[in-house]
């Protein structure tokens, strides 16, 4: 026993000494899942050409990942508290990398969809554990810096992903969009084992019983909710569209998915409350919502995610279909967003000495609102990157400040032993918000494209009904046919109308996103965190570096 004590002490000291290297490994874990989701969207055209998969398979290649990812976050967050956060993250990384290999060698749509589903499973294990590990291993002012790096990684990778995907697809193969995850995954595993201390919740007997019912209800509830939000535009929000796999009396599957979500999540809340009152283990401890910063912070995070993802949805399409950029050039045009986001992470250290995290969040949201509103106001079909670059840089700085520090605020007063639950809840709120944002902003964007193009060409269609087929091609391809229409002088007028309509759609999506962020900023005024009253010196006294775990 005595001989092992020095070894354990040395190991603990190593984790403390090299905790910033551990932060790098944790941030790479976030980068892995964020970058992969954006890379795939760019690689889809090449995948279609190579594998010849159907439109339905294309849809599920993109959406099965998001569906499983969002549905499983709460369950894995809770299991990580029990089994060990680093352990669950390691397992998640291994599953994600193995799934990436399966995607890279896929020879059919079915194999690719299976790989994407497994990626969603692995990703749902990675994201909440990254937050929980930061919450457990960083304290005081350092904690704000760590979360700043984490948040800037999300913002930066959301922009760099399309760039990497475009370059790999054009210069190598779409398969490398998945294959690149292998070396990154190896670095993450090595970094976690060498530089990140394990942390878990110490509980006894009865409390250790797994809340299987709560896990199943949360999976069904959040899975159904995200499914409805994702598929509403394709299957129909009420009346069934042609793409719907089935209908009941002409009603789309989407309303039934929402109904199932309401029933399952209501039952989930009642079950968790009953188990908690009985002293049994739960997937989500509802008493966490008695913490003001946690409850109000999650509401703000959901609203902010709604607004933030609107820009990432519409801009790449606008760059490619309106300005005529290649996939790589469109990714390059988003680099200022990443640059602003990473720069903001460096500014947090200085801001943390003078301002509370909540104030930093509000500054970030203010920058985002100004940037998105400016873009919505100024963009034209003949705009260039000289207009978008400075706006995206400011937007990136806002994301870097707001996203990271909002996460820090949400978890600031959550006990470390429940950080897995808290992190998973925060991640679920963000995923739900982003899914809602994609649903609403995507509907506004594509509806404006459709209606705007039809209205501009109404007279041409009246004179020549054959023009309607060209209009339909624009809508069916989500603007992808604009380039070919522009190349033919006889159909260039259709391309011009579609470009103007898509620009209007991008502008409308921007205004809606800006409005959502304004609501998020107002919501942030309700956040009151006990951590805000902690002076940096006090925080360092409570968590001296030699005692950090």
RALIN-V303912 format. One record per residue. RES is the residue in one letter. SS is DSSP state (H for helix, E for strand, - for the rest). OMEGA is omega in whole degrees, 0 to 359 (none if undefined). Layout:
# RALIN-V303912
RES,SS,OMEGA + RES,SS,OMEGA
This chain:
# RALIN-V303912
X,-,183 + X,H,182 + X,H,181 + X,H,183 + X,H,179 + X,H,180 + X,H,179 + X,H,179 + X,H,180 + X,H,179 + X,H,179 + X,H,179 + X,H,179 + X,H,179 + X,H,180 + X,H,184 + X,H,185 + X,-,184 + X,H,180 + X,H,171 + X,H,175 + X,H,177 + X,H,178 + X,H,179 + X,H,180 + X,H,180 + X,H,176 + X,H,176 + X,H,176 + X,H,180 + X,H,182 + X,H,185 + X,H,180 + X,H,182 + X,H,182 + X,H,182 + X,H,180 + X,H,178 + X,H,185 + X,H,181 + X,H,178 + X,H,185 + X,H,186 + X,H,180 + X,H,179 + X,H,178 + X,H,179 + X,H,180 + X,H,185 + X,H,185 + X,H,181 + X,-,184 + X,-,184 + X,-,180 + X,H,178 + X,H,178 + X,H,177 + X,H,182 + X,H,183 + X,H,173 + X,H,182 + X,H,193 + X,H,181 + X,H,178 + X,H,182 + X,H,183 + X,H,181 + X,H,180 + X,H,183 + X,H,185 + X,H,189 + X,H,186 + X,H,183 + X,H,183 + X,H,182 + X,H,177 + X,H,180 + X,H,179 + X,H,179 + X,H,176 + X,H,184 + X,H,189 + X,H,183 + X,-,186 + X,H,179 + X,H,180 + X,H,181 + X,H,178 + X,H,178 + X,H,179 + X,H,179 + X,H,179 + X,H,180 + X,H,178 + X,H,182 + X,H,181 + X,H,178 + X,H,178 + X,H,178 + X,H,176 + X,H,179 + X,H,178 + X,H,184 + X,H,182 + X,-,184 + X,-,177 + X,-,178 + X,-,178 + X,H,182 + X,H,180 + X,H,180 + X,H,179 + X,H,177 + X,H,178 + X,H,179 + X,H,177 + X,H,179 + X,H,175 + X,H,177 + X,H,177 + X,H,180 + X,H,180 + X,H,180 + X,H,176 + X,H,186 + X,H,190 + X,H,182 + X,H,180 + X,H,176 + X,H,179 + X,H,181 + X,H,179 + X,H,176 + X,H,181 + X,H,183 + X,H,189 + X,H,178 + X,-,184 + X,-,176 + X,H,183 + X,H,179 + X,H,181 + X,H,178 + X,H,179 + X,H,180 + X,H,179 + X,H,177 + X,H,178 + X,H,179 + X,H,182 + X,H,179 + X,H,177 + X,H,178 + X,H,180 + X,H,181 + X,H,181 + X,H,176 + X,H,178 + X,H,183 + X,H,180 + X,H,179 + X,H,178 + X,H,179 + X,H,180 + X,H,179 + X,H,181 + X,H,181 + X,H,181 + X,H,183 + X,H,188 + X,H,179 + X,-,180 + X,-,176 + X,-,181 + X,H,178 + X,H,174 + X,H,174 + X,H,183 + X,H,180 + X,H,180 + X,H,184 + X,H,179 + X,H,178 + X,H,179 + X,H,179 + X,H,178 + X,H,181 + X,H,181 + X,H,180 + X,H,181 + X,H,179 + X,H,182 + X,H,185 + X,H,194 + X,H,183 + X,-,179 + X,-,175 + X,-,174 + X,-,180 + X,-,180 + X,-,177 + X,-,180 + X,-,183 + X,-,180 + X,H,189 + X,H,183 + X,H,183 + X,H,179 + X,-,184 + X,-,178 + X,-,184 + X,H,180 + X,H,178 + X,H,179 + X,H,182 + X,H,181 + X,H,179 + X,H,179 + X,H,179 + X,H,183 + X,H,182 + X,H,176 + X,H,179 + X,H,180 + X,H,181 + X,H,177 + X,H,180 + X,H,180 + X,H,181 + X,H,190 + X,H,183 + X,H,182 + X,H,182 + X,H,185 + X,H,183 + X,-,180 + X,-,175 + X,-,177 + X,E,184 + X,-,173 + X,-,181 + X,-,183 + X,-,183 + X,-,181 + X,-,176 + X,-,173 + X,-,178 + X,E,183 + X,-,180 + X,-,180 + X,E,180 + X,-,174 + X,H,187 + X,H,178 + X,H,179 + X,H,176 + X,H,178 + X,H,178 + X,H,178 + X,H,179 + X,H,180 + X,H,181 + X,H,183 + X,H,182 + X,H,175 + X,H,177 + X,H,178 + X,H,180 + X,H,181 + X,H,180 + X,H,181 + X,H,179 + X,H,181 + X,H,181 + X,H,179 + X,H,178 + X,H,180 + X,-,179 + X,-,180 + X,-,179 + X,-,181 + X,-,174 + X,-,179 + X,-,176 + X,-,184 + X,H,178 + X,H,176 + X,H,183 + X,H,171 + X,H,176 + X,-,186 + X,H,183 + X,H,180 + X,H,182 + X,H,182 + X,H,178 + X,H,178 + X,H,176 + X,H,179 + X,H,180 + X,H,179 + X,H,182 + X,H,181 + X,H,178 + X,H,176 + X,H,183 + X,H,187 + X,H,185 + X,H,179 + X,H,182 + X,H,181 + X,H,180 + X,H,191 + X,H,187 + X,H,179 + X,H,178 + X,H,180 + X,H,178 + X,H,186 + X,H,188 + X,H,180 + X,-,181 + X,-,177 + X,-,179 + X,-,169 + X,-,179 + X,H,180 + X,H,180 + X,H,177 + X,H,176 + X,H,179 + X,H,180 + X,H,179 + X,-,181 + X,H,177 + X,H,177 + X,H,179 + X,H,180 + X,H,178 + X,H,181 + X,H,180 + X,H,178 + X,H,180 + X,H,180 + X,H,177 + X,H,181 + X,H,185 + X,H,182 + X,H,179 + X,H,180 + X,H,183 + X,H,179 + X,H,187 + X,H,187 + X,-,175 + X,-,179 + X,H,181 + X,H,178 + X,H,177 + X,H,177 + X,H,183 + X,H,176 + X,H,179 + X,H,179 + X,H,177 + X,H,178 + X,H,179 + X,H,182 + X,H,180 + X,H,183 + X,H,183 + X,H,179 + X,H,178 + X,H,180 + X,H,180 + X,H,182 + X,H,192 + X,H,188 + X,-,178 + X,-,179 + X,-,179 + X,-,178 + X,-,179 + X,-,178 + X,H,176 + X,H,176 + X,H,188 + X,H,187 + X,H,180 + X,H,179 + X,H,180 + X,H,177 + X,H,178 + X,H,178 + X,H,179 + X,H,177 + X,H,178 + X,H,178 + X,H,181 + X,H,179 + X,H,189 + X,H,186 + X,H,184 + X,H,184 + X,H,175 + X,H,176 + X,H,178 + X,H,180 + X,H,181 + X,H,185 + X,H,188 + X,-,185 + X,-,178 + X,-,178 + X,-,183 + X,H,183 + X,H,177 + X,H,184 + X,H,176 + X,H,176 + X,H,181 + X,H,180 + X,H,181 + X,H,179 + X,H,178 + X,H,179 + X,H,179 + X,H,178 + X,H,179 + X,H,180 + X,H,178 + X,H,178 + X,H,180 + X,H,177 + X,H,178 + X,H,179 + X,H,179 + X,H,180 + X,H,184 + X,H,183 + X,H,176 + X,H,178 + X,H,179 + X,H,182 + X,H,185 + X,H,176 + X,H,178 + X,H,176 + X,H,183 + X,H,184 + X,H,181 + X,H,179 + X,H,181 + X,H,181 + X,H,181 + X,H,184 + X,-,182 + X,H,180 + X,H,180 + X,H,178 + X,H,179 + X,H,179 + X,H,182 + X,-,183 + X,-,180 + X,-,180 + X,H,181 + X,H,180 + X,H,177 + X,H,176 + X,H,179 + X,H,180 + X,H,177 + X,H,181 + X,H,183 + X,H,183 + X,-,183 + X,-,179 + X,-,183 + X,-,181 + X,-,183 + X,H,183 + X,H,181 + X,H,178 + X,H,180 + X,H,183 + X,H,181 + X,-,182 + X,-,182 + X,-,180 + X,-,183 + X,H,180 + X,H,176 + X,H,179 + X,H,179 + X,H,179 + X,H,181 + X,H,177 + X,H,179 + X,H,180 + X,H,179 + X,H,177 + X,H,176 + X,H,179 + X,H,177 + X,H,179 + X,H,180 + X,H,178 + X,H,178 + X,H,179 + X,H,179 + X,H,178 + X,H,180 + X,H,178 + X,H,178 + X,H,180 + X,H,175 + X,H,177 + X,H,177 + X,H,178 + X,H,177 + X,H,179 + X,H,182 + X,H,179 + X,-,180 + X,-,184 + X,-,175 + X,-,183 + X,-,175 + X,H,182 + X,H,181 + X,H,181 + X,H,181 + X,-,173 + X,-,179 + X,H,182 + X,H,179 + X,H,180 + X,H,180 + X,H,178 + X,H,180 + X,H,183 + X,-,179 + X,-,187 + X,H,182 + X,H,182 + X,H,183 + X,-,179 + X,-,none
